[in-house]
């Protein structure tokens, strides 16, 4: 298609190139394109159905996308739509075109209710959240941690972006982005991917949590660089909400 040709012209990777880089070709050779799988995205802004349709038409796919409004939904698609919700959906559709994508969408500001609805519904195997904020600004942290534990117990996976602000998302102090820093969440860091290499994005998040202790399985001094002057070991740490 024209769009695919333009992607090549501007050195933008197509879904098939990304799939190859992440070793999904063998799955495709077995006919596994995500059929029978339900995955979700958590959005705090609207997506544009017309953009999704154009993307699917370009690549000859027909992925089912279901909007699920939480707290009234995100509002109407407008000029303020930054396209991130579209991108979240399109990346999944491009890599697993036969999967079903449920779009949990709320007005924000933190999207926690999206994840709560995902866990309560218990119909999707995984949810991806590409947003986050300074961990200590998350007033609902403790209630969300309970929801995340519920999702884990149900066999659901929660993935969240590690952030764009390096090790200081809360200002000048060593800190982290939530919900990527929460227990029962898999933090996903950004990379710069080209046709022949993948390099860690230097702005990706990572720092010192104000809420959560280092788990025992990470408290391993033999791992180079893991324990530093900023670290508090599991045995000496008191988590937020603790009675001790």
Secondary structure, 3 states (H helix, E strand, C coil): CHHHHHHHHCCCCCHHHHHHHCCCHHHHHCCCCCCCCEEEEEECCCCCHHHHHHHHHHHCCCCEEEEEECCCCCCCCCCCCCCHHHHHHHHHHHHCCCCEEEEEECCCCCCHHHHHHHHHHCCCCEEEECCCEEHHHCCCHHHHHHHHHHHHHCCCEEEEECCCCCCCCCCCCCCCEECCCCCCCEEECCEEECCCCEEECCCCCCCCCCCCCCCHHHCCCCCCCCCCCCCCCHHHCCCCCCCC
